[in-house]
Amino acid sequence: MNPDPWKISRTKIYAITRRICHRSGSSIVWTGMNTNSIATDAAESWKIVVIGGSGLIGSKLVRNLRKLGHEVVSASPSSGVNTLTGEGLAAALAGARVVVDVANSPSFEDKAVLEFFETAGRNILAAEAVAGVTHHIALSVVGTDRMLASGYFRAKMAQETLIKAATIPYTIVRATQFFEFIGAIAQAATDGQTVRVSPAMMQPIVSDDVAAALTDIAIAAPLNGIVELAGPEPIRMNELVCQFLTVQGDSRELITDAGAGYFGTEVNDQSLTPGENPILGPTHFADWLRQPVTAK
């Protein structure tokens, strides 16, 4: 019988990283990372490349890792690194120990998104093999294996498949939907002044907590497996959108519709929620909503 992968992931991450956390039932709750000191468990400065380092998660991750004293390369088209053409990849990865890929496709059209994750994935993994990278980390999505009716999720599954088939030790980090994108859910569900939203269960997480978890994972040993990240509490999608619209003072009418789906894909209570032992971020959605816009 295979050992519990969550027990393995907890053991490995705890053994190598320094974090402040506590247990809640069968989950691990992140309560923050110690970035006040540049000393890390690695006892040395590593070169770490963050693909998509200028984005929402990437920019936070770059900042966290630099606070820990690591040499961090923020790789994106704006910095001369194009994962689709391979331009700048070899130079960026030269001497790197860890690569964290948090890049997203600029297009969510089925063919384009699949081409992005397959082409970029192959180019990154090939460059890592040449550079001698010892840990490839990719940010993926909770529910990827259950949402294959969606072209985007099929593309993420293709990305994960490439990673598993490669020779580079890896950790795939599946996260739930980010707080910051709840507005996009509402917008996609809007028809005139009506917002039609599914009551399917979710367990969203704030981007700061995703970046904190990725920071710890980046300086830990590869799991050669999947770890899931989620927010501290499950909440139904219609309630999530309702809270968001209320705080925004948005006058659109919210209608709960079990057939509304999620960006056009049918969902149920298991589609977008994590398994039994996710790593939980500490930030509650209601608390995040109360923060001023400049703090989000």
C-alpha positions as CSV (number, residue, x, y, z in Angstrom):
1,M,0.0,0.0,0.0
2,N,1.3,3.5,-0.9
3,P,2.0,5.7,2.1
4,D,-0.2,8.7,2.8
5,P,1.2,11.4,0.4
6,W,0.0,14.2,2.7
7,K,1.9,12.7,5.6
8,I,5.0,12.6,3.4
9,S,4.5,16.2,2.3
10,R,4.1,17.5,5.9
11,T,7.1,15.6,7.1
12,K,9.4,16.8,4.3
13,I,8.2,20.4,4.4
14,Y,8.4,20.7,8.2
15,A,11.9,19.1,8.2
16,I,13.4,21.6,5.9
17,T,11.5,24.9,6.3
18,R,11.0,27.3,9.2
19,R,7.5,28.4,9.5
20,I,4.9,29.5,12.1
21,C,1.9,27.2,11.9
22,H,-0.6,25.1,13.8
23,R,-2.8,22.2,13.1
24,S,-6.5,22.4,12.6
25,G,-8.1,18.9,12.4
26,S,-6.3,17.0,9.6
27,S,-5.0,20.2,7.9
28,I,-2.0,22.4,8.2
29,V,-2.8,26.0,8.8
30,W,-0.3,28.6,7.6
31,T,0.0,31.5,10.0
32,G,2.8,33.3,8.4
33,M,6.4,32.9,7.4
34,N,9.4,34.4,9.1
35,T,10.9,36.8,6.6
36,N,12.3,39.2,9.1
37,S,15.7,37.5,9.0
38,I,17.6,36.6,5.9
39,A,18.8,33.3,7.6
40,T,17.1,30.3,6.0
41,D,17.1,26.6,6.6
42,A,19.2,26.2,3.4
43,A,22.1,27.9,5.3
44,E,23.1,29.4,2.0
45,S,21.9,31.6,-0.8
46,W,20.3,29.7,-3.6
47,K,19.6,31.0,-7.1
48,I,15.8,30.6,-7.6
49,V,14.0,31.5,-10.8
50,V,10.4,32.5,-10.7
51,I,8.7,32.1,-14.1
52,G,5.9,34.6,-14.2
53,G,7.7,36.7,-11.6
54,S,5.9,39.9,-12.4
55,G,2.4,38.6,-11.9
56,L,0.1,38.6,-8.8
57,I,1.7,35.5,-7.2
58,G,5.1,35.8,-8.7
59,S,5.8,39.3,-7.6
60,K,5.0,38.4,-4.0
61,L,7.0,35.2,-4.2
62,V,10.0,37.0,-5.5
63,R,9.8,39.5,-2.7
64,N,9.5,36.8,0.0
65,L,12.5,34.8,-1.3
66,R,14.7,37.9,-1.6
67,K,13.9,38.7,2.1
68,L,15.2,35.3,2.9
69,G,18.5,36.1,1.2
70,H,18.2,34.2,-2.0
71,E,19.3,35.3,-5.4
72,V,16.0,35.5,-7.2
73,V,15.4,35.9,-11.0
74,S,12.0,37.3,-11.9
75,A,11.5,35.8,-15.3
76,S,8.8,37.1,-17.7
77,P,8.6,38.5,-21.2
78,S,9.1,42.0,-19.7
79,S,12.5,40.9,-18.4
80,G,13.5,39.2,-21.7
81,V,12.4,35.6,-20.9
82,N,9.9,34.1,-23.2
83,T,8.9,30.6,-22.3
84,L,7.0,30.1,-25.6
85,T,10.0,30.8,-27.9
86,G,12.7,29.8,-25.3
87,E,14.3,33.3,-25.6
88,G,16.3,34.1,-22.5
89,L,15.6,30.9,-20.7
90,A,19.0,29.4,-20.8
91,A,20.6,32.6,-19.4
92,A,18.0,33.0,-16.7
93,L,18.3,29.4,-15.5
94,A,22.1,29.2,-15.6
95,G,23.2,28.2,-12.1
96,A,19.7,27.9,-10.7
97,R,18.9,25.4,-8.1
98,V,15.1,25.9,-8.0
99,V,12.5,27.0,-10.6
100,V,9.0,28.0,-9.6
101,D,6.6,28.3,-12.5
102,V,3.6,30.5,-11.6
103,A,3.0,31.8,-15.2
104,N,-0.5,31.8,-16.7
105,S,-1.7,31.8,-20.3
106,P,-2.5,35.2,-21.8
107,S,-5.5,33.5,-23.5
108,F,-8.0,31.1,-22.1
109,E,-9.3,29.9,-25.5
110,D,-9.0,26.1,-25.6
111,K,-6.4,25.7,-28.3
112,A,-4.3,28.7,-27.2
113,V,-4.2,27.8,-23.5
114,L,-3.2,24.2,-24.3
115,E,-0.4,25.4,-26.6
116,F,0.8,27.8,-24.0
117,F,1.2,25.2,-21.2
118,E,2.5,22.4,-23.4
119,T,5.1,24.6,-25.2
120,A,6.2,26.6,-22.2
121,G,6.3,23.5,-20.1
122,R,8.5,21.6,-22.6
123,N,10.9,24.6,-23.0
124,I,11.2,25.2,-19.2
125,L,11.9,21.5,-18.4
126,A,14.4,21.2,-21.2
127,A,16.3,24.3,-20.1
128,E,16.2,23.0,-16.5
129,A,17.8,19.7,-17.5
130,V,20.7,21.5,-19.1
131,A,21.1,23.9,-16.2
132,G,21.1,21.2,-13.6
133,V,18.0,22.4,-11.7
134,T,17.2,20.2,-8.8
135,H,13.6,21.2,-8.0
136,H,10.8,22.2,-10.4
137,I,7.7,23.7,-8.7
138,A,4.5,24.5,-10.6
139,L,1.4,26.3,-9.5
140,S,-1.7,24.5,-10.6
141,V,-5.4,24.4,-9.7
142,V,-7.4,22.4,-7.2
143,G,-9.9,20.3,-9.2
144,T,-7.8,20.0,-12.3
145,D,-8.4,16.3,-12.6
146,R,-12.1,16.7,-12.0
147,M,-12.8,19.7,-14.4
148,L,-11.6,18.2,-17.7
149,A,-14.7,19.4,-19.5
150,S,-12.9,22.8,-19.3
151,G,-10.3,23.5,-21.9
152,Y,-8.3,25.5,-19.3
153,F,-8.2,22.6,-16.9
154,R,-7.3,20.2,-19.7
155,A,-4.3,22.4,-20.4
156,K,-3.3,22.4,-16.7
157,M,-3.5,18.7,-16.7
158,A,-1.3,18.5,-19.8
159,Q,1.2,20.7,-17.9
160,E,1.2,18.5,-14.9
161,T,1.6,15.4,-17.1
162,L,4.7,16.9,-18.7
163,I,6.2,17.6,-15.3
164,K,5.6,14.1,-14.0
165,A,7.2,12.6,-17.1
166,A,10.3,14.7,-16.9
167,T,13.5,13.8,-15.0
168,I,13.5,17.0,-12.8
169,P,12.4,16.4,-9.2
170,Y,9.2,18.3,-8.8
171,T,6.4,19.6,-6.6
172,I,3.0,20.4,-8.1
173,V,1.1,22.9,-5.9
174,R,-2.6,23.0,-6.6
175,A,-4.4,26.0,-5.2
176,T,-8.0,26.9,-4.9
177,Q,-9.4,30.1,-6.5
178,F,-7.9,33.4,-5.3
179,F,-9.9,36.0,-3.4
180,E,-8.7,38.5,-5.9
181,F,-10.5,36.8,-8.7
182,I,-14.0,36.6,-7.2
183,G,-14.9,39.8,-9.1
184,A,-14.1,38.0,-12.3
185,I,-16.5,35.2,-11.4
186,A,-19.2,37.7,-10.8
187,Q,-18.4,39.5,-14.1
188,A,-18.4,36.2,-16.1
189,A,-21.8,35.3,-14.6
190,T,-23.4,38.7,-15.4
191,D,-26.1,39.3,-17.9
192,G,-27.3,42.9,-17.8
193,Q,-28.0,43.6,-14.2
194,T,-28.3,40.0,-13.2
195,V,-25.5,37.8,-11.8
196,R,-26.4,34.1,-12.0
197,V,-24.1,32.0,-9.8
198,S,-23.9,28.4,-8.8
199,P,-24.2,27.4,-5.1
200,A,-21.3,24.9,-5.5
201,M,-18.9,24.8,-2.6
202,M,-15.5,26.5,-2.9
203,Q,-12.6,27.2,-0.5
204,P,-10.8,30.2,-1.9
205,I,-7.5,31.5,-0.7
206,V,-5.8,34.9,-0.7
207,S,-2.8,35.4,-3.0
208,D,-0.5,36.4,0.0
209,D,-1.1,33.0,1.6
210,V,-0.4,31.2,-1.7
211,A,2.9,33.1,-2.0
212,A,3.8,32.3,1.6
213,A,3.3,28.6,1.0
214,L,5.2,28.6,-2.2
215,T,8.1,30.4,-0.4
216,D,8.4,27.5,2.1
217,I,8.0,24.9,-0.6
218,A,10.7,26.5,-2.7
219,I,13.3,26.0,0.0
220,A,12.1,22.5,0.8
221,A,12.9,19.1,-0.8
222,P,10.9,18.1,-3.8
223,L,7.9,15.9,-3.1
224,N,7.6,14.3,-6.5
225,G,3.9,14.7,-5.9
226,I,1.0,17.1,-5.5
227,V,0.2,19.3,-2.5
228,E,-3.1,21.3,-2.2
229,L,-3.5,24.8,-0.8
230,A,-6.9,26.3,0.2
231,G,-8.4,29.0,2.3
232,P,-9.4,28.4,6.0
233,E,-13.1,27.7,5.3
234,P,-15.4,26.3,2.7
235,I,-18.1,28.7,1.3
236,R,-20.7,28.4,-1.4
237,M,-19.9,30.3,-4.6
238,N,-23.2,32.3,-4.5
239,E,-22.5,33.4,-0.9
240,L,-19.0,34.3,-1.9
241,V,-20.2,36.5,-4.7
242,C,-23.0,37.9,-2.6
243,Q,-20.5,39.1,0.1
244,F,-18.2,40.6,-2.6
245,L,-21.0,42.5,-4.3
246,T,-22.4,43.8,-1.0
247,V,-19.0,45.2,0.1
248,Q,-18.5,46.8,-3.3
249,G,-22.0,48.4,-3.1
250,D,-22.8,46.7,-6.4
251,S,-26.6,46.8,-7.2
252,R,-26.6,43.9,-9.6
253,E,-29.2,41.2,-8.7
254,L,-27.7,37.9,-7.6
255,I,-29.6,34.8,-8.6
256,T,-28.6,31.4,-7.3
257,D,-28.7,28.9,-10.1
258,A,-27.4,25.3,-9.7
259,G,-26.9,25.1,-13.5
260,A,-24.9,28.2,-13.8
261,G,-21.5,26.4,-13.7
262,Y,-18.1,27.9,-13.3
263,F,-16.9,29.9,-16.4
264,G,-19.2,27.7,-18.5
265,T,-18.2,24.3,-16.9
266,E,-20.6,22.3,-14.8
267,V,-19.6,22.0,-11.1
268,N,-20.6,20.3,-7.9
269,D,-19.5,20.6,-4.3
270,Q,-16.4,18.5,-5.0
271,S,-15.2,20.2,-8.2
272,L,-13.4,23.2,-6.7
273,T,-12.7,22.0,-3.1
274,P,-9.5,20.3,-1.9
275,G,-9.0,16.8,-0.7
276,E,-8.9,15.6,2.9
277,N,-5.6,17.2,4.0
278,P,-4.9,20.5,2.3
279,I,-2.5,23.1,3.6
280,L,-4.7,26.0,4.7
281,G,-4.0,29.7,4.5
282,P,-5.0,31.7,7.6
283,T,-6.8,34.6,5.9
284,H,-10.6,34.6,6.0
285,F,-12.5,36.0,3.1
286,A,-14.6,38.3,5.3
287,D,-11.5,39.8,6.9
288,W,-9.9,40.3,3.5
289,L,-13.0,42.1,2.2
290,R,-12.8,44.6,5.1
291,Q,-9.3,45.6,4.2
292,P,-8.8,48.9,2.3
293,V,-8.2,48.5,-1.4
294,T,-4.5,49.6,-1.0
295,A,-3.8,46.7,1.4
296,K,-5.2,44.0,-1.0
